[in-house]
Amino acid sequence: MRTVIPTRSPRGPSALQTAALLGVAGLAASFLYAQAKQRSAERDNPPQGNFVEVEGVRLHYVERGQGDTLVLLHGNGLFSNDFDLSGLLDSGARPYRVIAFDRPGFGYSDRPGKLDWTPEEQARLFYQALHKMGVERPIVVGHSWGTLVTLAMALNYPKYVRAITLMSGYYYPTTRADVPLMAAPAIPGIGQLLRHTVAPVLAAMLWPRLVKRMFAPAPVPERFQELPKWLALRPGQLGASAAETAMMIPAAKRLSERYKELTLPIAVVAGNGDEIVDVHDHAIRFHNEVRHSELIIEDGVGHMAHYADPARIMEAVGRLEASLTPGGANLRHSATIHSSSTELH
């Protein structure tokens, strides 16, 4: 008698295996899409300025105008093109030689991984780069995270920097719920995977909301739409942005312990509607601690204060320069508030 053993039909992949395959396929699709968008952005937006190399780090910068030097340092997530679109580059180029850098890892500047690129390290790099470019005694203007680098330059090279203007700065360590999420692409291993796959795609989807928050309560200027967002969403720049988000609070803590050392002329600019950095916790507190600073509060303006009125910012820079001359303007604890409802204390 013959025994017949029924054959089993082959089992399909488990739900877990299917999910894993779909996940890998999604990551691959995200990688290919992001790579294509980034190549297109670089092809359509090649570097427009020049390069200077310091200690093996290649820095990109845009230069306009003649005269005394005004250095512009952008905030986190953007690059020197931001100053062009805001009009500050052209406004500054009328009386000054303006140099707008791409900070390390942003735009077309290198960011070697051998350093943490704290504000102090970046200040040292720009100090050396400006010396190599023949610049002496510049006025430095920083926006947002760039204010930390500006402050580090003023504190570490007080005989070199003539004066500083700080726009929408983060000056003191405060609790930030957004830091863990925004810093994720900087995590070793998993962060590298994220910024080469899903992070650029997610950031592109969130871009309109993020931009709206940066400018709120003011509307987003049409000219800002010209900023090539996919240059800002490249893996290297996402990694640099995430790293700077992670180091922002400790950097502010270190630097704030030294603000009493500041003696050079300082202008502080902020929007009273800033949703990124609270004006009372930072700009007004800084102004009250650094008693010789000038404070300018813009009514109805958000984090991107340099878009509201570039000419007014240049007027503040001019007052700083005038205060350096014998018999010049006295800026001690002065405040200009373009809102009757804004309180200083």
Secondary structure as a PSIPRED ss2 file (coil, helix, strand):
# PSIPRED VFORMAT (PSIPRED V4.0)

   1 M C   1.000  0.000  0.000
   2 R C   1.000  0.000  0.000
   3 T C   1.000  0.000  0.000
   4 V C   1.000  0.000  0.000
   5 I C   1.000  0.000  0.000
   6 P C   1.000  0.000  0.000
   7 T C   1.000  0.000  0.000
   8 R C   1.000  0.000  0.000
   9 S C   1.000  0.000  0.000
  10 P C   1.000  0.000  0.000
  11 R C   1.000  0.000  0.000
  12 G C   1.000  0.000  0.000
  13 P C   1.000  0.000  0.000
  14 S C   1.000  0.000  0.000
  15 A H   0.000  1.000  0.000
  16 L H   0.000  1.000  0.000
  17 Q H   0.000  1.000  0.000
  18 T H   0.000  1.000  0.000
  19 A H   0.000  1.000  0.000
  20 A H   0.000  1.000  0.000
  21 L H   0.000  1.000  0.000
  22 L H   0.000  1.000  0.000
  23 G H   0.000  1.000  0.000
  24 V H   0.000  1.000  0.000
  25 A H   0.000  1.000  0.000
  26 G H   0.000  1.000  0.000
  27 L H   0.000  1.000  0.000
  28 A H   0.000  1.000  0.000
  29 A H   0.000  1.000  0.000
  30 S H   0.000  1.000  0.000
  31 F H   0.000  1.000  0.000
  32 L H   0.000  1.000  0.000
  33 Y H   0.000  1.000  0.000
  34 A H   0.000  1.000  0.000
  35 Q H   0.000  1.000  0.000
  36 A H   0.000  1.000  0.000
  37 K H   0.000  1.000  0.000
  38 Q H   0.000  1.000  0.000
  39 R H   0.000  1.000  0.000
  40 S H   0.000  1.000  0.000
  41 A H   0.000  1.000  0.000
  42 E H   0.000  1.000  0.000
  43 R H   0.000  1.000  0.000
  44 D H   0.000  1.000  0.000
  45 N C   1.000  0.000  0.000
  46 P C   1.000  0.000  0.000
  47 P C   1.000  0.000  0.000
  48 Q C   1.000  0.000  0.000
  49 G C   1.000  0.000  0.000
  50 N E   0.000  0.000  1.000
  51 F E   0.000  0.000  1.000
  52 V E   0.000  0.000  1.000
  53 E E   0.000  0.000  1.000
  54 V E   0.000  0.000  1.000
  55 E C   1.000  0.000  0.000
  56 G C   1.000  0.000  0.000
  57 V E   0.000  0.000  1.000
  58 R E   0.000  0.000  1.000
  59 L E   0.000  0.000  1.000
  60 H E   0.000  0.000  1.000
  61 Y E   0.000  0.000  1.000
  62 V E   0.000  0.000  1.000
  63 E E   0.000  0.000  1.000
  64 R E   0.000  0.000  1.000
  65 G C   1.000  0.000  0.000
  66 Q C   1.000  0.000  0.000
  67 G C   1.000  0.000  0.000
  68 D C   1.000  0.000  0.000
  69 T E   0.000  0.000  1.000
  70 L E   0.000  0.000  1.000
  71 V E   0.000  0.000  1.000
  72 L E   0.000  0.000  1.000
  73 L E   0.000  0.000  1.000
  74 H C   1.000  0.000  0.000
  75 G C   1.000  0.000  0.000
  76 N C   1.000  0.000  0.000
  77 G C   1.000  0.000  0.000
  78 L C   1.000  0.000  0.000
  79 F C   1.000  0.000  0.000
  80 S C   1.000  0.000  0.000
  81 N H   0.000  1.000  0.000
  82 D H   0.000  1.000  0.000
  83 F H   0.000  1.000  0.000
  84 D H   0.000  1.000  0.000
  85 L H   0.000  1.000  0.000
  86 S H   0.000  1.000  0.000
  87 G C   1.000  0.000  0.000
  88 L H   0.000  1.000  0.000
  89 L H   0.000  1.000  0.000
  90 D H   0.000  1.000  0.000
  91 S H   0.000  1.000  0.000
  92 G H   0.000  1.000  0.000
  93 A H   0.000  1.000  0.000
  94 R C   1.000  0.000  0.000
  95 P C   1.000  0.000  0.000
  96 Y C   1.000  0.000  0.000
  97 R E   0.000  0.000  1.000
  98 V E   0.000  0.000  1.000
  99 I E   0.000  0.000  1.000
 100 A E   0.000  0.000  1.000
 101 F E   0.000  0.000  1.000
 102 D C   1.000  0.000  0.000
 103 R C   1.000  0.000  0.000
 104 P C   1.000  0.000  0.000
 105 G C   1.000  0.000  0.000
 106 F C   1.000  0.000  0.000
 107 G C   1.000  0.000  0.000
 108 Y C   1.000  0.000  0.000
 109 S C   1.000  0.000  0.000
 110 D C   1.000  0.000  0.000
 111 R C   1.000  0.000  0.000
 112 P C   1.000  0.000  0.000
 113 G C   1.000  0.000  0.000
 114 K C   1.000  0.000  0.000
 115 L C   1.000  0.000  0.000
 116 D C   1.000  0.000  0.000
 117 W C   1.000  0.000  0.000
 118 T C   1.000  0.000  0.000
 119 P H   0.000  1.000  0.000
 120 E H   0.000  1.000  0.000
 121 E H   0.000  1.000  0.000
 122 Q H   0.000  1.000  0.000
 123 A H   0.000  1.000  0.000
 124 R H   0.000  1.000  0.000
 125 L H   0.000  1.000  0.000
 126 F H   0.000  1.000  0.000
 127 Y H   0.000  1.000  0.000
 128 Q H   0.000  1.000  0.000
 129 A H   0.000  1.000  0.000
 130 L H   0.000  1.000  0.000
 131 H H   0.000  1.000  0.000
 132 K H   0.000  1.000  0.000
 133 M C   1.000  0.000  0.000
 134 G C   1.000  0.000  0.000
 135 V C   1.000  0.000  0.000
 136 E C   1.000  0.000  0.000
 137 R C   1.000  0.000  0.000
 138 P C   1.000  0.000  0.000
 139 I E   0.000  0.000  1.000
 140 V E   0.000  0.000  1.000
 141 V E   0.000  0.000  1.000
 142 G E   0.000  0.000  1.000
 143 H E   0.000  0.000  1.000
 144 S C   1.000  0.000  0.000
 145 W H   0.000  1.000  0.000
 146 G H   0.000  1.000  0.000
 147 T H   0.000  1.000  0.000
 148 L H   0.000  1.000  0.000
 149 V H   0.000  1.000  0.000
 150 T H   0.000  1.000  0.000
 151 L H   0.000  1.000  0.000
 152 A H   0.000  1.000  0.000
 153 M H   0.000  1.000  0.000
 154 A H   0.000  1.000  0.000
 155 L H   0.000  1.000  0.000
 156 N H   0.000  1.000  0.000
 157 Y C   1.000  0.000  0.000
 158 P C   1.000  0.000  0.000
 159 K C   1.000  0.000  0.000
 160 Y C   1.000  0.000  0.000
 161 V C   1.000  0.000  0.000
 162 R C   1.000  0.000  0.000
 163 A E   0.000  0.000  1.000
 164 I E   0.000  0.000  1.000
 165 T E   0.000  0.000  1.000
 166 L E   0.000  0.000  1.000
 167 M E   0.000  0.000  1.000
 168 S C   1.000  0.000  0.000
 169 G C   1.000  0.000  0.000
 170 Y C   1.000  0.000  0.000
 171 Y C   1.000  0.000  0.000
 172 Y C   1.000  0.000  0.000
 173 P C   1.000  0.000  0.000
 174 T C   1.000  0.000  0.000
 175 T C   1.000  0.000  0.000
 176 R C   1.000  0.000  0.000
 177 A C   1.000  0.000  0.000
 178 D C   1.000  0.000  0.000
 179 V H   0.000  1.000  0.000
 180 P H   0.000  1.000  0.000
 181 L H   0.000  1.000  0.000
 182 M H   0.000  1.000  0.000
 183 A C   1.000  0.000  0.000
 184 A H   0.000  1.000  0.000
 185 P H   0.000  1.000  0.000
 186 A H   0.000  1.000  0.000
 187 I C   1.000  0.000  0.000
 188 P C   1.000  0.000  0.000
 189 G C   1.000  0.000  0.000
 190 I H   0.000  1.000  0.000
 191 G H   0.000  1.000  0.000
 192 Q H   0.000  1.000  0.000
 193 L H   0.000  1.000  0.000
 194 L H   0.000  1.000  0.000
 195 R H   0.000  1.000  0.000
 196 H H   0.000  1.000  0.000
 197 T C   1.000  0.000  0.000
 198 V H   0.000  1.000  0.000
 199 A H   0.000  1.000  0.000
 200 P H   0.000  1.000  0.000
 201 V H   0.000  1.000  0.000
 202 L H   0.000  1.000  0.000
 203 A H   0.000  1.000  0.000
 204 A H   0.000  1.000  0.000
 205 M H   0.000  1.000  0.000
 206 L H   0.000  1.000  0.000
 207 W H   0.000  1.000  0.000
 208 P H   0.000  1.000  0.000
 209 R H   0.000  1.000  0.000
 210 L H   0.000  1.000  0.000
 211 V H   0.000  1.000  0.000
 212 K H   0.000  1.000  0.000
 213 R H   0.000  1.000  0.000
 214 M H   0.000  1.000  0.000
 215 F H   0.000  1.000  0.000
 216 A C   1.000  0.000  0.000
 217 P C   1.000  0.000  0.000
 218 A C   1.000  0.000  0.000
 219 P C   1.000  0.000  0.000
 220 V C   1.000  0.000  0.000
 221 P C   1.000  0.000  0.000
 222 E H   0.000  1.000  0.000
 223 R H   0.000  1.000  0.000
 224 F H   0.000  1.000  0.000
 225 Q H   0.000  1.000  0.000
 226 E H   0.000  1.000  0.000
 227 L C   1.000  0.000  0.000
 228 P C   1.000  0.000  0.000
 229 K H   0.000  1.000  0.000
 230 W H   0.000  1.000  0.000
 231 L H   0.000  1.000  0.000
 232 A H   0.000  1.000  0.000
 233 L C   1.000  0.000  0.000
 234 R C   1.000  0.000  0.000
 235 P H   0.000  1.000  0.000
 236 G H   0.000  1.000  0.000
 237 Q H   0.000  1.000  0.000
 238 L H   0.000  1.000  0.000
 239 G H   0.000  1.000  0.000
 240 A H   0.000  1.000  0.000
 241 S H   0.000  1.000  0.000
 242 A H   0.000  1.000  0.000
 243 A H   0.000  1.000  0.000
 244 E H   0.000  1.000  0.000
 245 T H   0.000  1.000  0.000
 246 A H   0.000  1.000  0.000
 247 M H   0.000  1.000  0.000
 248 M H   0.000  1.000  0.000
 249 I H   0.000  1.000  0.000
 250 P H   0.000  1.000  0.000
 251 A H   0.000  1.000  0.000
 252 A H   0.000  1.000  0.000
 253 K H   0.000  1.000  0.000
 254 R H   0.000  1.000  0.000
 255 L H   0.000  1.000  0.000
 256 S H   0.000  1.000  0.000
 257 E C   1.000  0.000  0.000
 258 R C   1.000  0.000  0.000
 259 Y H   0.000  1.000  0.000
 260 K H   0.000  1.000  0.000
 261 E H   0.000  1.000  0.000
 262 L C   1.000  0.000  0.000
 263 T C   1.000  0.000  0.000
 264 L C   1.000  0.000  0.000
 265 P C   1.000  0.000  0.000
 266 I E   0.000  0.000  1.000
 267 A E   0.000  0.000  1.000
 268 V E   0.000  0.000  1.000
 269 V E   0.000  0.000  1.000
 270 A E   0.000  0.000  1.000
 271 G E   0.000  0.000  1.000
 272 N C   1.000  0.000  0.000
 273 G C   1.000  0.000  0.000
 274 D C   1.000  0.000  0.000
 275 E C   1.000  0.000  0.000
 276 I C   1.000  0.000  0.000
 277 V C   1.000  0.000  0.000
 278 D C   1.000  0.000  0.000
 279 V C   1.000  0.000  0.000
 280 H H   0.000  1.000  0.000
 281 D H   0.000  1.000  0.000
 282 H H   0.000  1.000  0.000
 283 A H   0.000  1.000  0.000
 284 I H   0.000  1.000  0.000
 285 R H   0.000  1.000  0.000
 286 F H   0.000  1.000  0.000
 287 H H   0.000  1.000  0.000
 288 N H   0.000  1.000  0.000
 289 E H   0.000  1.000  0.000
 290 V C   1.000  0.000  0.000
 291 R C   1.000  0.000  0.000
 292 H C   1.000  0.000  0.000
 293 S C   1.000  0.000  0.000
 294 E E   0.000  0.000  1.000
 295 L E   0.000  0.000  1.000
 296 I E   0.000  0.000  1.000
 297 I E   0.000  0.000  1.000
 298 E E   0.000  0.000  1.000
 299 D C   1.000  0.000  0.000
 300 G C   1.000  0.000  0.000
 301 V C   1.000  0.000  0.000
 302 G C   1.000  0.000  0.000
 303 H C   1.000  0.000  0.000
 304 M C   1.000  0.000  0.000
 305 A H   0.000  1.000  0.000
 306 H H   0.000  1.000  0.000
 307 Y H   0.000  1.000  0.000
 308 A H   0.000  1.000  0.000
 309 D C   1.000  0.000  0.000
 310 P H   0.000  1.000  0.000
 311 A H   0.000  1.000  0.000
 312 R H   0.000  1.000  0.000
 313 I H   0.000  1.000  0.000
 314 M H   0.000  1.000  0.000
 315 E H   0.000  1.000  0.000
 316 A H   0.000  1.000  0.000
 317 V H   0.000  1.000  0.000
 318 G H   0.000  1.000  0.000
 319 R H   0.000  1.000  0.000
 320 L H   0.000  1.000  0.000
 321 E H   0.000  1.000  0.000
 322 A H   0.000  1.000  0.000
 323 S H   0.000  1.000  0.000
 324 L C   1.000  0.000  0.000
 325 T C   1.000  0.000  0.000
 326 P C   1.000  0.000  0.000
 327 G C   1.000  0.000  0.000
 328 G C   1.000  0.000  0.000
 329 A C   1.000  0.000  0.000
 330 N C   1.000  0.000  0.000
 331 L C   1.000  0.000  0.000
 332 R C   1.000  0.000  0.000
 333 H C   1.000  0.000  0.000
 334 S E   0.000  0.000  1.000
 335 A E   0.000  0.000  1.000
 336 T E   0.000  0.000  1.000
 337 I E   0.000  0.000  1.000
 338 H E   0.000  0.000  1.000
 339 S C   1.000  0.000  0.000
 340 S C   1.000  0.000  0.000
 341 S C   1.000  0.000  0.000
 342 T C   1.000  0.000  0.000
 343 E C   1.000  0.000  0.000
 344 L C   1.000  0.000  0.000
 345 H C   1.000  0.000  0.000
